[in-house]
Amino acid sequence: MTLTAKVFAFGVVLQYEGDVDDRVAYFADVRTILNRTPPDQVMGPTEIREIDVTAVHESASKPEFVRMKLQFQCSNVLSMDMTSGKSSENKNKVPAGNPVTFRIGPGSYKLRRSDLKTEAVAVSDWKTSSAPMLVKAGTIACNDIEFDKALHAAIKRDTFDFDGFGKRIAKLGLPEDLPLIGETLPSEFLDFAWENFWWDKVLAKKRPDPSGKWAKPLSEADKQAAIEKLKRKQQELEAGTASLQANLLASLKSTKAEIQADLEVAKNAGQHPDGSKMNKFEAKLAAVFMGQLEQKVVNTMGNPEGVNQVANTRFLRYSAWWEQQGVTVYGAQGVVGGDPGGYAECYAEFRIQPNAQGEWRVDDIIVKGDYPLQMLPLMLFEMLWKTVAILLVILPAWLDHRMTPELQGLFNECIGIVVTYVVMPWRYVWARYFLHPGEAWRKPHSDDLGAARGLL
């Protein structure tokens, strides 16, 4: 079982600074603080701690964001004399809030604004600074155990003790009202900054956009909906930290629902809700989709061919079918071969039900097929051309932001082929079409054999 990354995942708004048109927001991902101390310095007076910090820029002349692997020299609580093997308390520990010694470590990169391509950021030399952002980041990195304990102590089921958390981190020298958010990835920090800090530029269509990524044309209805959404976010932001706290609580509740769904799936792996055993195709799909949100099914499989709802149960159906005419080949000896043709169909049906939080999640999956083995060549051909269409036509267009309604329609038609990959009897295909020798259309006639011997 794999639990969602948000179980203990939080982002921190470290610093927000700068003048209009040149503002920058700094975020830290506090999920994991790494120890980068060289082996020959382990148990010495100083250790190296690394924290991921993302700087999101407003200025058109700067990158969209810079993801920095910031490394800090931290005083070790205990140091060991490698000669005698005795440990002692480090009396020279730097108090939190004092200047920090840092560098930009390997693995840092930036997202260029011009073409939205990543570019490596060079490793820097060690420097000392008392910049507020660096001091806060260094305090969290050098006191990662205490900071992590404060986070864990504040999580109480689906609520968060903001006051208690603030008091605990204040003892480390951090601001008591340090904003916590549910976002942790650079792309999420980027969206957060533009939706919460610089929303007025988005409304005025003044967001720097040399790549054309953010200038997608909107219908009037979509435009009004976006404006209302941004206005609501701004009103929440102006209300203070309440909006950030509400955002974090929503993330905690969603995380709790995902954990419960994962536990339920693990407990009933390979079984339908009624206790009956899933077939191997259903089990494969269940491993991916069981307990997941309805939107994930649609995002992965495309729009369903059929949607039915009865009371609090919704059914999403995906199917594929093939039809081939029968062919009969006649020779001098009568019928010598052919293909019986036929009709084949397979479908996958996802049963969706709301959980206690009102989220529609996958509750059951049924996969059935009805096809003769003679239809396999046609099924393989169908899979081939649809896969080629997705990989060589649709995917390059999507990566280059050249999707059109026609290509979207082709994608919706082709994506259902995923089901066929799951239900295809691959061992039979391999044995029948790759390992099995070719067969003659008819057995040699005795007269033909005699004539052949006469020629030898």
C-alpha positions as CSV (number, residue, x, y, z in Angstrom):
1,M,0.0,0.0,0.0
2,T,1.3,3.5,-0.9
3,L,0.0,6.4,1.2
4,T,-0.4,9.8,-0.4
5,A,2.6,12.1,-0.1
6,K,0.5,14.7,1.7
7,V,0.3,12.6,4.9
8,F,3.1,14.6,6.4
9,A,3.5,17.1,3.6
10,F,3.5,20.8,4.2
11,G,4.8,23.8,2.5
12,V,5.9,27.0,4.3
13,V,5.7,30.6,3.0
14,L,9.2,31.7,4.1
15,Q,9.2,35.3,2.8
16,Y,7.3,37.7,0.5
17,E,9.2,40.7,-0.5
18,G,10.0,43.2,-3.3
19,D,8.4,46.1,-5.1
20,V,5.5,45.9,-7.6
21,D,6.5,44.2,-10.8
22,D,9.6,42.7,-9.1
23,R,8.1,40.8,-6.1
24,V,9.2,37.4,-5.1
25,A,7.7,34.7,-2.9
26,Y,9.8,32.1,-1.2
27,F,8.4,28.7,-0.2
28,A,10.0,25.8,1.6
29,D,9.1,22.1,1.2
30,V,9.4,20.8,4.8
31,R,8.6,17.2,4.1
32,T,12.2,16.0,4.2
33,I,15.3,17.7,5.5
34,L,18.4,15.8,4.3
35,N,21.7,15.4,6.0
36,R,24.5,16.1,3.5
37,T,27.4,15.9,6.0
38,P,30.5,14.3,4.3
39,P,31.5,11.0,5.9
40,D,34.7,12.3,7.3
41,Q,32.9,15.0,9.2
42,V,30.2,12.8,10.8
43,M,30.0,13.3,14.5
44,G,32.1,16.5,14.2
45,P,31.0,19.9,15.5
46,T,29.3,20.8,12.3
47,E,26.8,19.0,10.0
48,I,25.3,20.0,6.6
49,R,21.5,20.1,6.3
50,E,19.7,20.6,3.1
51,I,16.2,22.0,2.5
52,D,14.3,22.6,-0.8
53,V,13.3,26.2,-1.2
54,T,11.4,27.6,-4.3
55,A,11.5,31.3,-5.3
56,V,8.6,32.3,-7.5
57,H,9.3,35.6,-9.4
58,E,6.8,38.2,-10.6
59,S,9.3,40.0,-12.9
60,A,9.2,39.3,-16.6
61,S,13.0,39.4,-16.7
62,K,13.4,36.6,-14.2
63,P,12.6,32.9,-14.3
64,E,9.1,31.6,-13.5
65,F,10.7,30.0,-10.4
66,V,14.0,28.8,-9.0
67,R,14.1,25.5,-7.1
68,M,17.1,25.7,-4.8
69,K,18.7,22.9,-2.8
70,L,19.9,25.2,0.1
71,Q,22.5,23.6,2.3
72,F,23.3,25.1,5.7
73,Q,26.2,24.5,8.2
74,C,24.5,23.6,11.4
75,S,26.1,23.1,14.8
76,N,25.8,19.5,16.0
77,V,24.2,19.0,19.3
78,L,26.9,16.5,20.2
79,S,30.4,16.1,18.9
80,M,32.7,13.1,19.2
81,D,36.4,12.9,19.7
82,M,37.4,10.3,17.1
83,T,40.6,9.5,19.0
84,S,39.1,8.8,22.4
85,G,35.6,7.9,21.2
86,K,34.0,10.2,23.8
87,S,31.1,12.5,22.9
88,S,30.5,16.0,24.4
89,E,27.9,18.7,24.1
90,N,28.7,21.4,21.6
91,K,29.0,24.7,23.5
92,N,29.3,26.7,20.3
93,K,25.8,26.1,19.0
94,V,24.6,29.2,17.0
95,P,21.3,30.5,18.4
96,A,18.3,30.5,16.0
97,G,17.9,33.8,14.2
98,N,21.6,34.5,13.9
99,P,23.4,34.8,10.5
100,V,23.6,31.5,8.7
101,T,26.3,29.9,6.5
102,F,24.8,28.5,3.4
103,R,25.3,27.5,-0.2
104,I,23.2,26.4,-3.2
105,G,23.7,22.7,-3.5
106,P,23.8,20.3,-6.5
107,G,20.4,19.5,-8.1
108,S,19.1,23.1,-8.1
109,Y,17.4,24.3,-11.2
110,K,15.2,27.1,-12.6
111,L,12.3,27.2,-15.0
112,R,13.0,29.7,-17.8
113,R,10.1,32.0,-18.5
114,S,10.8,32.3,-22.2
115,D,10.2,28.7,-23.1
116,L,9.3,26.9,-19.8
117,K,12.4,24.7,-20.0
118,T,14.4,23.8,-17.0
119,E,18.0,24.9,-16.6
120,A,20.5,23.8,-14.0
121,V,21.7,26.2,-11.4
122,A,25.4,26.1,-10.6
123,V,26.6,25.1,-7.1
124,S,27.7,28.2,-5.2
125,D,30.4,28.8,-2.7
126,W,29.7,28.9,1.0
127,K,28.5,32.3,2.2
128,T,27.2,33.9,5.4
129,S,24.0,35.9,5.4
130,S,21.4,37.4,7.7
131,A,18.7,37.7,5.0
132,P,15.3,36.9,6.6
133,M,14.4,34.2,4.1
134,L,17.8,32.4,4.6
135,V,17.6,32.7,8.4
136,K,14.2,31.1,8.5
137,A,15.2,28.4,6.1
138,G,18.4,27.7,8.0
139,T,16.5,27.6,11.3
140,I,14.1,25.0,10.0
141,A,16.9,22.9,8.4
142,C,19.1,23.0,11.5
143,N,16.2,22.2,13.8
144,D,14.4,19.7,11.6
145,I,13.7,17.2,14.4
146,E,12.1,19.9,16.6
147,F,10.2,21.3,13.7
148,D,8.9,17.9,12.7
149,K,7.8,17.2,16.2
150,A,5.9,20.5,16.3
151,L,4.1,19.5,13.1
152,H,3.1,16.0,14.3
153,A,2.0,17.3,17.7
154,A,-0.3,19.9,16.0
155,I,-2.1,17.3,13.7
156,K,-5.2,16.1,15.6
157,R,-7.2,13.8,13.3
158,D,-8.6,16.2,10.6
159,T,-7.8,19.4,12.4
160,F,-4.6,21.3,13.1
161,D,-3.6,23.1,16.3
162,F,-2.3,26.3,14.8
163,D,-1.8,28.0,18.2
164,G,0.1,25.1,19.6
165,F,2.3,24.8,16.5
166,G,3.0,28.6,16.6
167,K,4.2,28.4,20.2
168,R,6.4,25.4,19.5
169,I,8.2,26.9,16.5
170,A,8.5,30.3,18.3
171,K,10.9,28.5,20.7
172,L,13.1,27.8,17.7
173,G,13.2,31.5,16.8
174,L,10.7,31.3,14.0
175,P,7.7,33.6,13.6
176,E,4.7,32.3,15.6
177,D,2.4,33.0,12.6
178,L,4.6,31.3,10.0
179,P,2.1,30.4,7.2
180,L,1.7,26.7,6.5
181,I,0.1,25.6,3.3
182,G,-0.8,22.3,1.7
183,E,1.3,22.8,-1.4
184,T,4.8,21.3,-1.6
185,L,5.8,21.1,-5.3
186,P,7.4,24.0,-7.3
187,S,4.5,24.0,-9.8
188,E,2.0,24.2,-6.9
189,F,4.0,27.1,-5.3
190,L,3.9,28.8,-8.7
191,D,0.1,28.5,-8.9
192,F,-0.3,29.6,-5.3
193,A,1.7,32.8,-5.8
194,W,-0.2,33.9,-8.9
195,E,-3.6,33.0,-7.5
196,N,-3.1,34.5,-4.0
197,F,-0.4,37.3,-4.3
198,W,-0.6,38.6,-7.8
199,W,-4.2,37.8,-8.8
200,D,-4.8,41.4,-9.9
201,K,-2.2,41.0,-12.7
202,V,-3.9,37.8,-13.8
203,L,-7.3,39.6,-14.1
204,A,-5.7,42.5,-16.0
205,K,-3.9,40.0,-18.3
206,K,-0.6,41.5,-17.4
207,R,1.1,38.2,-16.2
208,P,4.4,37.9,-18.1
209,D,3.8,35.3,-20.7
210,P,6.5,35.1,-23.4
211,S,5.9,31.3,-23.8
212,G,2.1,31.8,-24.4
213,K,1.4,29.2,-21.7
214,W,-1.0,31.4,-19.7
215,A,-2.7,33.1,-22.6
216,K,-5.2,30.4,-23.5
217,P,-8.4,32.0,-24.9
218,L,-11.4,31.7,-22.5
219,S,-15.1,31.7,-23.2
220,E,-17.0,34.5,-21.6
221,A,-18.5,32.1,-19.1
222,D,-15.0,30.7,-18.2
223,K,-13.6,34.2,-17.9
224,Q,-16.4,35.3,-15.5
225,A,-15.9,32.1,-13.4
226,A,-12.1,32.7,-13.2
227,I,-12.7,36.3,-12.2
228,E,-15.1,35.3,-9.4
229,K,-12.7,32.6,-8.2
230,L,-9.8,35.1,-8.0
231,K,-11.9,37.7,-6.3
232,R,-12.9,35.1,-3.6
233,K,-9.3,34.2,-3.1
234,Q,-8.3,37.8,-2.7
235,Q,-11.1,38.4,-0.1
236,E,-9.9,35.3,1.8
237,L,-6.3,36.6,1.6
238,E,-7.3,40.0,2.9
239,A,-9.0,38.3,5.8
240,G,-5.6,37.3,7.1
241,T,-4.2,33.9,7.8
242,A,-7.7,32.4,8.1
243,S,-7.6,31.4,4.4
244,L,-4.3,29.7,4.7
245,Q,-5.5,27.8,7.7
246,A,-8.7,26.8,5.9
247,N,-6.6,25.6,2.9
248,L,-4.4,23.5,5.2
249,L,-7.4,22.0,7.0
250,A,-9.0,21.1,3.7
251,S,-5.7,19.4,2.7
252,L,-5.7,17.4,6.0
253,K,-9.3,16.3,5.5
254,S,-8.6,15.2,1.9
255,T,-5.5,13.4,3.1
256,K,-7.5,11.5,5.8
257,A,-10.1,10.5,3.1
258,E,-7.3,9.2,0.9
259,I,-5.7,7.2,3.7
260,Q,-9.0,5.6,4.6
261,A,-9.5,4.7,0.9
262,D,-6.0,3.2,0.7
263,L,-6.5,1.2,3.8
264,E,-9.9,-0.1,2.6
265,V,-8.4,-1.1,-0.8
266,A,-5.5,-2.9,1.0
267,K,-7.9,-4.8,3.2
268,N,-10.0,-6.0,0.3
269,A,-7.4,-6.4,-2.4
270,G,-8.5,-8.7,-5.2
271,Q,-12.1,-8.7,-4.1
272,H,-15.3,-7.0,-5.0
273,P,-17.3,-5.3,-2.2
274,D,-19.6,-8.4,-2.0
275,G,-16.6,-10.6,-1.2
276,S,-16.4,-12.3,-4.7
277,K,-13.0,-12.7,-6.3
278,M,-11.9,-10.3,-9.0
279,N,-10.6,-11.6,-12.3
280,K,-7.0,-10.8,-13.2
281,F,-8.1,-7.8,-15.4
282,E,-10.3,-6.3,-12.7
283,A,-7.5,-6.8,-10.1
284,K,-5.0,-4.9,-12.4
285,L,-7.3,-1.9,-12.8
286,A,-8.3,-2.0,-9.1
287,A,-4.6,-1.7,-8.1
288,V,-4.6,1.7,-10.0
289,F,-8.1,3.1,-9.5
290,M,-9.8,1.6,-6.5
291,G,-10.5,4.3,-3.9
292,Q,-9.4,7.0,-6.3
293,L,-11.4,10.1,-7.1
294,E,-13.8,10.0,-10.1
295,Q,-11.9,12.8,-11.8
296,K,-8.8,10.6,-11.9
297,V,-10.6,7.9,-13.8
298,V,-11.8,10.5,-16.3
299,N,-8.4,12.2,-16.6
300,T,-6.8,8.8,-17.3
301,M,-9.4,7.0,-19.4
302,G,-11.0,10.0,-21.1
303,N,-14.7,10.7,-21.1
304,P,-16.8,7.6,-20.5
305,E,-19.1,6.2,-23.2
306,G,-21.9,5.8,-20.8
307,V,-22.8,7.3,-17.4
308,N,-25.7,6.0,-15.3
309,Q,-26.6,7.0,-11.8
310,V,-29.0,5.2,-9.4
311,A,-29.5,6.9,-6.1
312,N,-26.0,7.4,-4.6
313,T,-24.2,5.1,-7.1
314,R,-22.8,6.2,-10.4
315,F,-21.5,3.9,-13.2
316,L,-18.8,4.9,-15.7
317,R,-18.6,2.6,-18.7
318,Y,-15.7,2.3,-21.2
319,S,-15.9,-0.2,-24.1
320,A,-14.3,-1.2,-27.3
321,W,-15.6,-3.4,-30.1
322,W,-14.5,-5.0,-33.4
323,E,-16.3,-6.5,-36.3
324,Q,-14.9,-8.5,-39.2
325,Q,-16.6,-10.2,-42.1
326,G,-16.1,-13.9,-42.6
327,V,-13.9,-14.9,-45.5
328,T,-13.9,-18.3,-47.3
329,V,-11.1,-19.3,-49.7
330,Y,-11.9,-21.9,-52.4
331,G,-9.4,-24.0,-54.4
332,A,-9.3,-27.0,-56.8
333,Q,-10.0,-29.3,-53.9
334,G,-12.9,-27.2,-52.5
335,V,-12.6,-25.1,-49.4
336,V,-9.0,-24.7,-48.4
337,G,-9.1,-22.0,-45.8
338,G,-10.5,-18.7,-44.6
339,D,-11.5,-16.7,-41.5
340,P,-14.8,-17.1,-39.8
341,G,-15.0,-13.5,-38.8
342,G,-17.2,-12.4,-36.0
343,Y,-17.9,-9.7,-33.4
344,A,-16.0,-8.9,-30.3
345,E,-16.5,-6.5,-27.4
346,C,-14.9,-5.8,-24.0
347,Y,-15.8,-3.2,-21.5
348,A,-14.8,-1.9,-18.1
349,E,-17.3,-0.4,-15.7
350,F,-16.3,1.7,-12.7
351,R,-18.7,2.0,-9.8
352,I,-18.5,5.4,-8.1
353,Q,-19.9,6.2,-4.6
354,P,-19.6,9.2,-2.3
355,N,-17.6,8.8,0.9
356,A,-18.3,10.5,4.2
357,Q,-16.7,13.7,3.0
358,G,-19.0,13.7,-0.1
359,E,-16.1,12.9,-2.5
360,W,-17.0,10.5,-5.3
361,R,-14.5,7.6,-5.3
362,V,-14.2,4.3,-7.1
363,D,-15.9,1.6,-5.1
364,D,-15.8,-1.4,-7.6
365,I,-14.6,-2.3,-11.1
366,I,-16.0,-4.9,-13.5
367,V,-14.2,-6.0,-16.7
368,K,-15.9,-8.3,-19.1
369,G,-15.2,-9.3,-22.7
370,D,-16.9,-11.4,-25.4
371,Y,-14.7,-12.2,-28.4
372,P,-13.5,-15.3,-30.3
373,L,-9.7,-15.8,-30.4
374,Q,-9.9,-15.3,-34.2
375,M,-10.6,-11.6,-33.5
376,L,-7.2,-11.1,-31.9
377,P,-5.4,-9.9,-35.1
378,L,-8.0,-7.2,-35.6
379,M,-7.8,-6.2,-31.9
380,L,-4.0,-6.0,-32.2
381,F,-4.3,-3.8,-35.3
382,E,-6.8,-1.6,-33.4
383,M,-4.3,-1.3,-30.5
384,L,-1.5,-0.5,-32.9
385,W,-3.0,2.4,-34.8
386,K,-4.5,4.0,-31.7
387,T,-1.3,3.7,-29.8
388,V,0.7,5.2,-32.7
389,A,-1.9,8.0,-33.0
390,I,-1.4,8.9,-29.3
391,L,2.4,8.6,-29.2
392,L,3.3,10.2,-32.6
393,V,0.4,12.6,-33.2
394,I,-1.5,13.6,-30.0
395,L,1.4,13.6,-27.5
396,P,3.8,15.8,-29.5
397,A,0.9,18.3,-30.1
398,W,0.1,18.3,-26.4
399,L,3.7,18.9,-25.4
400,D,4.0,21.8,-27.9
401,H,0.6,23.3,-26.8
402,R,-0.9,22.7,-30.2
403,M,-4.0,20.7,-29.2
404,T,-7.1,21.4,-31.3
405,P,-10.7,20.3,-30.8
406,E,-10.1,17.7,-33.6
407,L,-7.0,16.2,-31.8
408,Q,-8.9,16.3,-28.5
409,G,-11.7,14.3,-30.2
410,L,-9.1,11.8,-31.6
411,F,-7.6,11.5,-28.1
412,N,-11.0,10.7,-26.5
413,E,-11.5,8.1,-29.2
414,C,-8.1,6.4,-28.7
415,I,-7.5,6.6,-25.0
416,G,-10.1,3.8,-24.3
417,I,-7.6,1.4,-25.8
418,V,-5.9,1.2,-22.4
419,V,-8.6,-1.2,-21.4
420,T,-7.7,-3.5,-24.2
421,Y,-4.0,-3.6,-23.0
422,V,-5.4,-4.9,-19.7
423,V,-7.7,-7.6,-21.0
424,M,-5.6,-8.9,-24.0
425,P,-4.4,-12.5,-23.4
426,W,-0.8,-11.7,-24.0
427,R,0.6,-15.2,-23.3
428,Y,-1.7,-16.6,-26.0
429,V,-0.8,-13.9,-28.4
430,W,2.9,-14.6,-27.9
431,A,2.5,-18.3,-28.2
432,R,0.2,-18.1,-31.2
433,Y,1.7,-15.4,-33.3
434,F,5.4,-15.4,-32.4
435,L,6.3,-18.9,-31.2
436,H,3.9,-21.1,-33.2
437,P,5.2,-22.0,-36.7
438,G,3.1,-21.0,-39.8
439,E,0.4,-23.4,-40.9
440,A,-0.4,-24.6,-44.4
441,W,-3.9,-23.7,-45.7
442,R,-4.6,-27.3,-46.6
443,K,-2.9,-30.7,-46.3
444,P,-1.0,-31.9,-49.4
445,H,-3.1,-34.3,-51.6
446,S,-1.7,-37.7,-52.2
447,D,-1.5,-37.1,-56.0
448,D,0.4,-33.9,-55.4
449,L,2.9,-35.9,-53.3
450,G,3.4,-38.5,-56.0
451,A,4.0,-35.8,-58.6
452,A,6.5,-34.1,-56.4
453,R,8.4,-37.3,-55.9
454,G,8.6,-37.8,-59.7
455,L,10.4,-34.5,-60.0
456,L,13.1,-35.5,-57.6
